[in-house]
Amino acid sequence: MFKNHIKIAWRNLRSDPKFSVLNILGLSVGLAITLLLFLFISHERSFDTMYAQKENIQRVLLFTDGDQGEETWTNAPAALAPAIVADIPEVKKASRMYRHNFGGNAFVKAGDEQFIEKDLYWADAELFQIFNVPFLRGNGQKALDKPNAVALSQSRALQYFGTIDIIGKTLNIDNGLELEVTGVYEDLPSNSTLDAAMVGSFKTLNFYKNPSWSNSSFETYIYTVDNTNIDEVVSKIQTTLNKNVVKEDQWYSFGLQPLEEVHLYSGGYLDSYSKRDGDINEVRNLTLLAFLILIIACINYMNLTTARSQKRTKDVGISKTLGASTQSLILRFYTETFLITGIAIALGIVLTIVALPFFNDITSRTIVVAEVLSPTFLFLLLGVWIITTLVAGSYPALHLSKFSPKEIMNPSPARKGAAKLVRKGLVVVQFAASVILIVSVAVMYKQMTFMQTKDLGFNPNQVLAINATVALENKSEDALLNKFKNNPIVQSVSLAQGYPGLGVSGRTLRKNDQDESGTNLQTNHSDAAIVDVLNLKLLAGQPLPRVKQRSDTIVEVLLNKKAVAYLGLSPEEAIGKKINAQLGSNAYIRGVVDDFNFTSLRAPIGAYAFHNRPIGEYKNYLLVRFRESDLSTTLSTFEADFKEIIPGGAFDYSFLDKNTEKLYEAEQRTAQIGLIFSILAIFVACLGLFGLAAFTAEQRDKEIGIRKVLGASVFGITKLLSTDFIKLVGIALIIAFPLAYYVMNNWLQEFAYRISIGWEPFIFTGLCALFVALLTVSLQSIKAALRNPIGALRKE
Amino acid sequence: MLLQLKNIYKWVTQGGRRIFLLNDLNLEVQEGEFISIMGPSGSGKSTLLNVIGMLDGFQEGEYDFLDEPVHAMKEKSRSKLYKEYIGFVFQQYHLIDELTVYENIETPLLYKNVKSSERKALVADMLDRFNIVGKKDLFPSQLSGGQQQLVGIARALVAKPKLILADEPTGNLNSQQSTEIMELFRDLNKEGVTIIQATHSESNASYGTRTIHLLDGMRDRSKE
């Protein structure tokens, strides 16, 4: 019996190749997209699950106070970790992590070879006790016990030394520190938040010797004993803080975040060192997208199958008169669906594997084919297979099998009408879903364009940021500066601690001594030329002085408008006023610049200051504004200039405009995935529409024939057939627009600077949907209209 | 003369062999005639009607309609010609299920771009004439076979054609309904409408002014 079902299903597939191809293609494209998204989602959700003690690991969060909204940092002061391990019994271990140079690159010398290392961390020995990273050489538990020790990942070891048997060998960092290799660990998997390629021992750093409570730059993980009450620990941390820091200097408080939330639930947190940041919203959006596309694909199947099964009603009727039960017919239709979805899934897997490299590229993930074929995923696939079969097969199976034989062979108009209504409804749902996708993508792109073209208050184009750390160690920064000043391509050049888009030092700006909370002030140690280099608009006063003696105790400060406004002053009034901003007791306002977006457009502009206080922060970056010219020659002359001053120093640079774009990587990614997938979704929806149009044309064969005999033109018939579908698309638009508006309005709330949605995305989407639908339908309609009417009329 | 067919050949090729549907067929029709075409199934009655109605082409021969050569015409002018002068009545009525009686009758006028007020008048005339005013808002499925055929004839007549082509118009009707329809045809013919009907029934054929017998696509002169 079952064999028979399969045989019939197979023959049906082959007897109508056009429908079968549409059906299977639509379903497999939909499934492939769903599979890719599930892969991405499960990859995101699997973050940090490989660590055996994951349930006992927490990350310390720091909440800043301030009038202008609180910020959450993922860094803590260096003094915190030892203090809480000593004070709080539940906290067994703690490890501080510091990304080299606050996220900058390191120059590594191994033997005679130089490398630029982007992923160098410094951490306490406890790091590898908390995170059980497997070690291939050396003892992970003790690898970072001593100063000047370093552990390398396997791939770095191979890159630097060509072998992993390198215990005891030495590396040179930034032409200064000599580190001894004490361990080699397995490369951290791509779903580990910890992304260090090299970890040096924290004891090497000055931060270890003099841990402070003010500089909060250290990502801190703690290991708590089983069954710890986290709230209690948090309050104990506060007690420790109170013990060590006087109330007035506490510009922050602490919290804890379980490791399992670190990857996805850190959206909006600042200063995370890991480059592998996830976003629960992205995961949620994509999950929704996956289901939406799966639904579209299933509806496609239902539509095409019911359309086709009308042709087969006679065969169902005959089976019934021959004694087939309703159950056996249901089983038969499900068997057919199961077979087709099976083929579609197989094809979908192939498509998934083919599309994977491309998908990895746009998602910047490294999902491997093995993940597609892993048992858990195949198990999930089986689930998708069964669910798709049940959902997609439900309508044909239940709808057709219930009919009495008489009705099937000679359907009553009411039945026909109901079936038609359901099919139309399905097409509307399908199109509405596609329209929501397109509108969303259009809005995303509008926002992206807005962010890329918005006047940021400074000009990031034609500015190169060159890592000047090496020059600092050689005390050759002035020589470097002069060298670049004399280069004719260079317009202006400045040395600064950081640049917009890169975190600088956080301080607190207070109106006066009574102002306890103050506001958070980003401070950037720089020089006079910064105003020219960044094209900042000076509102009052002057730029920082050109010459500054190291012995000079007066600190000049260039504030932005926001900071001055916090002080309750106009730009003109502010000039010459003393300022209380943890910049020493002799800090004066020298100039005021207009506000500029120094962080991403997600956040509103806060208070910002350029200053020339010589102690504390280093000016790590040489910022060069250059004239328009051939880029490769520009870069090579710059490199030559750089190498002339610092022979052997690695030339590490980035473009400011590229750095600014990087701030929106996650959104770009979502928009890109969304764009591709919504094109595919509308393609699948069109397959459904195509099938339905073909079916309707077939069903109205007789009517078309009559009308032609009565004198209707081809255009008239095409119009007649298309109008109905256009109406459906119209209804879909009406349903989808408010939903899309609602969804995208919510999405836009993430941005402090955002577009108004406007009508363009809707007009664009509406026209797109109508055009594509019209194209699809008219193909069928014209074909039907051109047919000789006699054939249609002779039937019966 | 209304129309003239000269040496018409029409065939289909099946398995490499030509099967003739119309074989050297000649026919002249004067205005005002009522012609019955008789012959067994497959003798080419319907094919002949389709050719006369310009719904179907032929391979060889000449066809003049109102002294215009139909065989040399393009599709567009042909369709203009038959829209203007020919009305069709079918055995299965072929009404459009989704349209009411009124709308069905109105359809040919829509395709001839007749103005709305004129359409109303013409359709009302037809409804009056066939006594179906009361049924104008009903759908075809709500009518009996005879009534449906009445609507079919009304629809064929509404555009005031010179020629009515009827393919077994009473094939699906009982004898009483048949008689009514045939008497209607006779009345129409008396008013000047040329009618060509294909039929199996001798009694129906007897309403005509002339009978043509077909066999295997040829005139069966022995019976005429």
HADDOCK unambig.tbl for C-alpha pairs under 7 A between the chains (distance, minus, plus):
assign (segid A and resid 703 and name CA) (segid B and resid 96 and name CA) 5.82 0.50 0.50
assign (segid A and resid 706 and name CA) (segid B and resid 94 and name CA) 6.52 0.50 0.50
assign (segid A and resid 710 and name CA) (segid B and resid 83 and name CA) 6.91 0.50 0.50
assign (segid A and resid 710 and name CA) (segid B and resid 108 and name CA) 5.21 0.50 0.50
assign (segid A and resid 711 and name CA) (segid B and resid 79 and name CA) 6.92 0.50 0.50
assign (segid A and resid 711 and name CA) (segid B and resid 83 and name CA) 5.52 0.50 0.50
assign (segid A and resid 711 and name CA) (segid B and resid 108 and name CA) 6.49 0.50 0.50
assign (segid A and resid 711 and name CA) (segid B and resid 111 and name CA) 5.67 0.50 0.50
assign (segid A and resid 712 and name CA) (segid B and resid 111 and name CA) 5.59 0.50 0.50
